């Protein structure tokens, strides 16, 4: 990380984790005394999480730098894609992948997509209407889902477009309200309305075609060599998507959390 900072003149931090409000303090520890007159680079890998928390995170980062670059060596899905929308630059590796803005909920030790949760309930209701005798089957399959969860999922989906707009407004460059609204409307289909699966792929080329500030790295450069060196070390530690180890790391702090909290 020191080599990267010396090479680029930036402040590099790393966040590999699901995005939820309780993780905000871990990120803040990396930013606490960051020099606001320096660029900030974030190496990010995440399955997603809470969109509201993503907005808080990108706002906080933008206040601690001259410009924000998010580096995606692998995947930054859902709320992590939303965080990327608030960056001034997005650097995506050859297998870098963004995804639909589908809010995630912590569910039995894993994550469940709001869109998939609502779809499952709607499908069950439709089938029971046609064949009432199937009610016990679907009641058993969805026994862990309650109405509060379903309503929270519907509310989160309804808020997705507004969160896209808020994320885009976090950028530091000159942009008019009209430009932000036009880009948010252009992104509504690919990121929200048209996607049927949380795992849908948005490559660097596709993201560029949507008007996002995506760049592809020079794979032979020292800068990318250092990024890949870091990424493979984190992957070997069992970070997502290899496992559930979470990492928050920068020049002033390092937090590595195993699934057991160690």
Secondary structure, DSSP 8 states (H G I E B T S, - for coil): -HHHHHHHSEEEEEEES-B-GGGHHHHHHHHTT--TTSEEEEEEEB--B-HHHHHHHHHHHHTTSSSEEEEESSEE-THHHHHHHTSSEEEE-TT-EE-----EEEETTEEEEHHHHHHHHHHHHHHHHH-GGGHHHHHHHTTT--HHHHHHHHHHHHHHHHHHHHHHTT--S---HHHHHHHHHHHHIIIIIS---TT--B-HHHHHHTT--EE---TTSHHHHHHHHHHHHHHHTTBTTT-SBEEEE-SS-EEEE-TT--
